[in-house]
Structure formats: C-alpha cells, structure tokens
Amino acid sequence: MENPLKNHLQKPLSEKPETVPAPAIEAKKDDILDEINLYKEPGLSENPTKEEVIERFLKIENPKVGKVSSEEESPVIDEILKQSANDDFKIVTETMAKIYLKQGNKDKALQIYRQLTALNPKKSAYFADRIRELEENK
C-alpha cells in the first residue's frame, strides 16, 4: 500500500501546491455579491424609513428596558446623599482639601488637613501650617 504523506514529502520544494483557478474564485465572489444584493428583508419596504427600521428592530430584538419608579429611586438617592454629606472621610487627599477650599468650605478642608496630619507624619509640619493659615483667615 502506498503512503500519500510519503509521496507528498518526496515532492521537490520548487513544485507549487495545487491552487483553485482564479475564475472559480471570482465566480464564487460574484455569486455571494449577487445573493447579498438580491436579499430583501421581510417586512420592510424597498426604501425603508428610519421609523420602519426601528420598528423592525424592536420586533426582532424585543429589548427590555425597565422603568425605575420614583419610589424605588428615593431611598437609594437619599442614602448616597447621606453618605456624601457624612463628615467621616475614609479616603482623604490634599486635593480634596483644596477643592473644599475653592468651594468655600473651610471647615471640611480643615477636617481633611487634620486627618492628613495624622496619616502623614512626614508632612505633618506642612499640614499644620496649612491648618494655621486657614484658622487665621476664618
């Protein structure tokens, strides 16, 4: 019995592999393009308007977008507002203190600088100076 792999490996490298003739490839391309061009979407007119396309999409996809009622929304928003107004800052930065100063909220800026003094002993002298400046300008 003859081994086809062995025969293939014994062929010289200069011999090109078999290829599909170019006209056959072109014919397949033309067939696909013709099929695409002739395709008509069921339920749409020849030149559909935006509204028709949207209606068709909504029928096919059937997207579900829930509506949030104001009763469901209120407790969540109230909780977020309470947390943002809370004076206990878990994360404090000098930038936060500067923002509060620009907003005119010196008390919160002072509070942040005090926390930064405790958190950053190396910069405590700098933060102490900032606190002193703010307290003098109060």
C-alpha positions as CSV (number, residue, x, y, z in Angstrom):
1,M,0.0,0.0,0.0
2,E,1.3,3.4,-1.0
3,N,1.7,6.1,1.7
4,P,0.3,9.5,0.4
5,L,2.2,11.5,3.0
6,K,5.4,9.9,2.0
7,N,4.7,10.8,-1.6
8,H,3.9,14.3,-0.7
9,L,7.1,14.7,1.3
10,Q,9.2,13.4,-1.6
11,K,8.0,16.1,-4.0
12,P,10.6,18.8,-4.7
13,L,10.0,22.1,-2.9
14,S,10.1,24.0,-6.2
15,E,6.8,22.3,-7.2
16,K,3.9,24.6,-6.3
17,P,0.8,23.3,-4.5
18,E,-2.4,22.9,-6.3
19,T,-4.5,26.0,-6.4
20,V,-8.0,26.8,-7.3
21,P,-8.2,28.6,-10.6
22,A,-8.9,32.3,-10.3
23,P,-12.1,32.3,-12.4
24,A,-13.7,29.9,-10.0
25,I,-12.9,32.2,-7.1
26,E,-14.3,35.2,-9.0
27,A,-17.4,33.3,-9.8
28,K,-17.9,32.5,-6.1
29,K,-17.4,36.2,-5.2
30,D,-20.0,37.2,-7.8
31,D,-22.5,34.6,-6.5
32,I,-22.2,35.9,-3.0
33,L,-22.4,39.6,-4.0
34,D,-25.5,38.8,-6.2
35,E,-27.1,37.0,-3.3
36,I,-26.4,39.9,-0.9
37,N,-27.7,42.5,-3.5
38,L,-30.9,40.5,-4.1
39,Y,-31.7,39.9,-0.5
40,K,-34.9,41.7,0.7
41,E,-35.6,42.0,4.4
42,P,-39.1,40.7,5.1
43,G,-41.5,43.3,6.4
44,L,-39.6,46.3,5.1
45,S,-40.3,48.4,2.0
46,E,-37.9,48.9,-0.8
47,N,-36.5,52.1,0.7
48,P,-37.4,51.8,4.4
49,T,-37.6,54.9,6.6
50,K,-35.8,55.2,9.9
51,E,-39.1,54.5,11.7
52,E,-39.6,51.3,9.8
53,V,-36.1,50.1,10.6
54,I,-36.5,50.9,14.3
55,E,-39.9,49.1,14.4
56,R,-38.4,46.1,12.7
57,F,-35.5,46.1,15.2
58,L,-37.9,46.3,18.1
59,K,-39.9,43.4,16.9
60,I,-36.9,41.2,16.3
61,E,-34.7,42.1,19.3
62,N,-37.5,42.9,21.8
63,P,-35.3,44.9,24.1
64,K,-36.4,45.1,27.7
65,V,-35.7,48.5,29.4
66,G,-37.1,48.7,32.8
67,K,-38.6,51.9,34.2
68,V,-37.4,53.0,37.6
69,S,-40.2,54.5,39.6
70,S,-39.5,57.4,41.9
71,E,-40.5,55.4,45.0
72,E,-37.7,52.8,44.3
73,E,-35.2,55.6,43.4
74,S,-35.6,57.8,46.5
75,P,-34.1,55.5,49.2
76,V,-31.1,54.9,47.1
77,I,-30.5,58.5,46.3
78,D,-31.2,59.5,49.9
79,E,-28.6,57.0,51.2
80,I,-26.0,58.3,48.7
81,L,-26.7,61.9,49.8
82,K,-26.3,61.0,53.4
83,Q,-23.0,59.3,52.8
84,S,-21.7,62.2,50.8
85,A,-22.7,64.7,53.5
86,N,-21.2,62.5,56.2
87,D,-18.1,64.1,57.8
88,D,-16.2,60.8,58.2
89,F,-13.9,60.7,55.2
90,K,-12.5,57.2,54.6
91,I,-10.1,58.4,51.9
92,V,-8.5,61.9,52.2
93,T,-6.2,63.7,50.0
94,E,-4.7,67.2,49.8
95,T,-6.5,67.7,46.6
96,M,-9.8,67.1,48.4
97,A,-8.9,69.8,50.9
98,K,-8.0,72.2,48.1
99,I,-11.3,71.5,46.3
100,Y,-13.3,72.2,49.5
101,L,-11.3,75.5,49.9
102,K,-12.2,76.5,46.4
103,Q,-15.8,75.7,47.1
104,G,-15.6,77.9,50.2
105,N,-16.0,75.1,52.7
106,K,-13.1,75.8,55.1
107,D,-14.5,73.6,57.8
108,K,-14.3,70.4,55.7
109,A,-10.9,71.4,54.3
110,L,-9.6,71.9,57.9
111,Q,-11.0,68.5,58.9
112,I,-9.2,66.8,55.9
113,Y,-5.9,68.6,56.7
114,R,-6.2,67.4,60.3
115,Q,-6.7,63.8,59.1
116,L,-3.8,64.2,56.7
117,T,-1.6,65.4,59.6
118,A,-2.3,62.2,61.5
119,L,-1.9,59.9,58.4
120,N,1.3,61.5,57.1
121,P,3.8,62.2,59.9
122,K,6.5,63.2,57.4
123,K,4.3,66.1,56.1
124,S,2.7,66.9,59.4
125,A,4.6,70.3,59.7
126,Y,3.3,71.2,56.2
127,F,-0.3,70.3,57.0
128,A,0.0,72.1,60.4
129,D,1.0,75.3,58.6
130,R,-2.0,74.9,56.2
131,I,-4.3,74.4,59.2
132,R,-2.9,77.5,60.9
133,E,-3.3,79.6,57.8
134,L,-6.9,78.6,57.4
135,E,-7.8,79.2,61.1
136,E,-6.2,82.6,60.9
137,N,-8.3,83.5,57.8
138,K,-11.5,82.3,59.3
